């Protein structure tokens, strides 16, 4: 999933319960964003269980690419 925002916002959500979600920010002018009260820089990635995604506060002109995968499939891939 890819989302692009043209205004500041608070993002909340969930994926399915057995998912692991990777979120990659992109397309903003070296501005920080915040998750769970912690300042994050543009080169950081978020990784969280699908049923416990952190709240994210963004600045304007922000985009995020999210990839979710089943925990079992990820574990199987990493163990090979």
Secondary structure, DSSP 8 states (H G I E B T S, - for coil): -EEEESS-EEE-----TTEEEEEEEESSSS--EEETTEEE-TT-EEEEEGGG---EEE-SSEEEEEEEEEHHHHHHHHH-
